[in-house]
Amino acid sequence: MADFELNAELRTDKGKGASRRLRRNADMIPAILYGAGKDPQSLTLAHKDIHKACENEAFFSHIITINADGDSQQAIIKDLQRHPAKDRIMHADFLRIQMDQAITVEVPLHFLNEDSCLGVRQGGGNVSHNMTSIEISCLPGDLPEYIEVDIEDLDLGDAIHMSGLKLAEELSIPSLQQGPDHDHVVVSVNAPKRAEELDEETASAEDAPADESDGDDEPGDE
């Protein structure tokens, strides 16, 4: 697994105005580190550092070492606020971890053997990815970078549900504990659409009103 380490500074100047000054004048972003029975800490991170880390999908399902004020703490990222129109990160939330306490993390799904999938190869079907990540619970030391989903044997009309994922014994899916109604489809193989269905979809898309939002507003700060 990749190792992630971020250098931060403790932040005492808080509020919306302070956050805007950070982003505009110093190319820094505000962040918060909380959890593990300790007081929350307001942090400042270099935008370039966290932006680069976010280019690796493992960053979102990996233990991160945060260095601040001479102290190193382990955490996972719990929330990331992005600008609605620009390639800018606005704020980050980090949750401290303890190695003997389970955590709940969103982990990416990697789909295997799509090209050789039975329903695609023999039936001309289409693979539908209903989910691209899944929330799992485990101890921090057991956290995987991703979960593999092999769809080679799926035929037309077949699907893999959350309960059908092949997970390590140490991993669990919290939502499945809420009952069978929460056992959602992860991936399915659907029959190819008929020409008339495609024509109807095209017509519907042409009749839909255009989105007039300009996306210039920035999200608010806490």
C-alpha positions in Angstrom: 0.0 0.0 0.0 1.1 3.6 -0.6 2.2 5.7 2.3 0.6 9.2 2.7 2.0 11.9 4.8 0.9 15.5 5.1 2.6 18.4 6.8 0.2 20.9 8.5 0.2 23.9 10.7 -2.1 24.6 13.7 -4.6 27.3 12.8 -5.8 29.9 15.3 -7.3 32.4 12.9 -10.8 30.9 12.2 -14.0 31.9 10.3 -15.0 32.5 6.7 -12.8 35.5 6.2 -9.7 33.8 7.5 -10.4 30.7 5.3 -10.7 32.9 2.2 -7.5 34.7 3.0 -5.7 31.3 3.3 -6.9 30.2 -0.1 -6.3 33.4 -2.0 -3.1 34.8 -0.4 -1.2 31.7 0.7 -2.6 28.9 -1.5 -3.4 27.0 1.6 -6.7 25.4 2.7 -8.3 25.0 6.1 -8.8 21.5 7.6 -10.0 19.9 10.8 -8.7 16.9 12.7 -11.0 15.2 15.2 -11.9 12.0 16.9 -10.2 9.4 19.1 -11.5 11.1 22.3 -9.3 14.2 21.7 -10.2 17.8 21.1 -10.6 18.9 17.5 -7.7 20.7 15.9 -8.0 23.3 13.2 -5.2 22.9 10.7 -3.8 24.6 7.6 -2.6 22.5 4.6 -0.8 23.5 1.4 -3.2 23.1 -1.4 -0.6 21.6 -3.7 0.2 18.8 -1.2 -3.4 17.6 -0.7 -4.3 18.1 -4.4 -1.4 15.8 -5.4 -2.4 13.2 -2.8 -5.9 13.2 -4.1 -4.7 12.1 -7.5 -4.1 8.7 -6.0 -7.4 6.9 -5.2 -5.7 5.0 -2.4 -5.5 8.3 -0.5 -9.2 8.0 0.3 -9.0 4.6 1.8 -5.6 4.7 3.5 -4.2 5.7 6.8 -2.6 9.2 6.6 0.1 10.5 8.8 -0.5 14.2 9.7 2.5 16.1 11.0 1.6 19.3 12.9 3.3 21.3 15.7 5.9 18.6 16.2 3.3 15.9 16.6 2.4 13.0 14.2 -1.1 11.7 14.2 -2.7 8.9 12.1 -6.0 9.6 10.5 -8.3 8.9 7.5 -10.0 11.5 5.4 -13.7 11.7 6.1 -14.8 14.6 3.9 -13.4 16.8 1.2 -15.1 19.9 -0.1 -14.3 20.9 -3.7 -15.1 24.1 -5.6 -18.2 23.5 -7.8 -16.5 24.9 -10.9 -12.8 24.9 -10.4 -10.2 22.3 -9.8 -9.7 23.5 -6.2 -10.1 21.8 -2.8 -11.8 24.0 -0.3 -11.7 22.2 3.0 -10.7 18.7 4.4 -12.0 16.8 7.4 -9.7 14.1 8.9 -10.7 11.5 11.5 -8.1 10.3 14.0 -7.8 6.6 14.3 -6.8 4.1 17.0 -5.4 0.8 15.8 -7.6 -1.2 18.1 -10.9 0.5 17.2 -12.9 -0.3 14.0 -13.4 2.4 11.4 -15.9 2.8 8.6 -14.4 3.9 5.3 -15.5 4.2 1.7 -13.3 1.9 -0.4 -13.0 1.9 -4.2 -14.2 -1.1 -6.3 -12.0 -2.5 -9.0 -13.9 -4.5 -11.7 -12.0 -7.4 -13.3 -12.4 -9.2 -16.6 -15.0 -6.8 -18.2 -13.7 -7.6 -21.7 -14.1 -11.3 -21.2 -17.4 -11.1 -19.3 -19.7 -13.9 -20.5 -22.7 -11.7 -21.1 -20.7 -9.2 -23.0 -18.6 -11.6 -25.1 -21.4 -14.0 -26.1 -24.6 -11.9 -25.6 -23.4 -8.4 -26.6 -24.6 -7.1 -23.3 -23.6 -3.9 -21.4 -21.9 -3.8 -18.0 -23.7 -1.4 -15.6 -21.6 -0.2 -12.7 -24.2 0.7 -10.0 -21.5 1.4 -7.5 -17.9 2.4 -7.8 -17.1 2.3 -4.1 -18.5 0.7 -1.0 -18.5 1.5 2.7 -16.8 -1.1 4.8 -15.9 -1.5 8.5 -12.7 -3.0 9.8 -9.7 -2.3 12.1 -7.3 0.3 10.6 -4.6 -2.3 10.0 -6.9 -4.4 7.8 -8.0 -1.5 5.6 -7.7 -2.4 1.9 -6.8 0.0 -0.9 -9.6 -1.4 -3.0 -11.9 -4.4 -3.4 -11.8 -6.5 -6.5 -15.0 -7.6 -8.2 -14.6 -10.3 -10.9 -17.4 -10.3 -13.4 -16.1 -12.8 -15.9 -18.8 -15.3 -15.3 -21.8 -12.9 -15.3 -24.3 -13.7 -18.1 -27.0 -11.4 -19.5 -29.4 -10.4 -16.7 -26.9 -11.5 -14.0 -25.9 -9.1 -11.2 -23.6 -9.1 -8.1 -25.1 -7.6 -4.9 -23.3 -6.2 -2.0 -23.7 -9.5 -0.1 -22.1 -11.3 -3.0 -18.8 -9.4 -2.8 -15.8 -11.6 -1.9 -14.4 -9.8 1.2 -11.6 -10.7 3.5 -12.8 -12.2 6.8 -11.8 -9.0 8.7 -14.1 -6.8 6.6 -17.8 -6.2 6.9 -20.4 -4.0 5.2 -22.4 -2.0 7.8 -25.4 -1.4 5.6 -26.1 -5.1 5.2 -26.9 -5.2 8.9 -30.0 -3.0 8.2 -31.7 -5.9 6.3 -32.2 -7.3 2.8 -33.6 -4.0 1.4 -30.1 -2.5 1.8 -28.4 -5.3 -0.3 -28.0 -3.1 -3.3 -26.7 -4.2 -6.8 -23.1 -3.5 -7.3 -22.7 -4.4 -11.0 -25.0 -6.0 -13.6 -24.9 -7.2 -17.2 -27.8 -5.9 -19.2 -29.1 -6.9 -22.6 -28.2 -4.6 -25.5 -30.8 -1.9 -26.1 -33.0 -2.0 -29.2 -32.8 0.7 -31.8 -36.2 2.2 -30.8 -35.0 2.5 -27.2 -32.0 4.4 -28.3 -34.1 6.7 -30.4 -36.4 7.5 -27.5 -33.4 8.3 -25.2 -32.0 10.6 -27.8 -35.3 12.4 -28.2 -35.7 12.8 -24.5 -32.2 14.3 -24.2 -32.8 16.8 -27.0 -36.1 17.9 -25.3 -34.5 18.4 -21.8 -33.9 22.0 -20.8 -30.3 23.2 -20.6 -28.6 23.8 -17.2 -28.2 27.5 -16.8 -26.1 27.4 -13.6 -22.8 29.3 -13.9 -21.2 27.6 -10.9 -19.3 30.8 -9.8 -20.3 30.7 -6.1 -18.0 29.2 -3.6 -19.3 26.8 -0.9 -19.6 28.3 2.6 -17.1 27.9 5.3 -17.7 26.8 8.9 
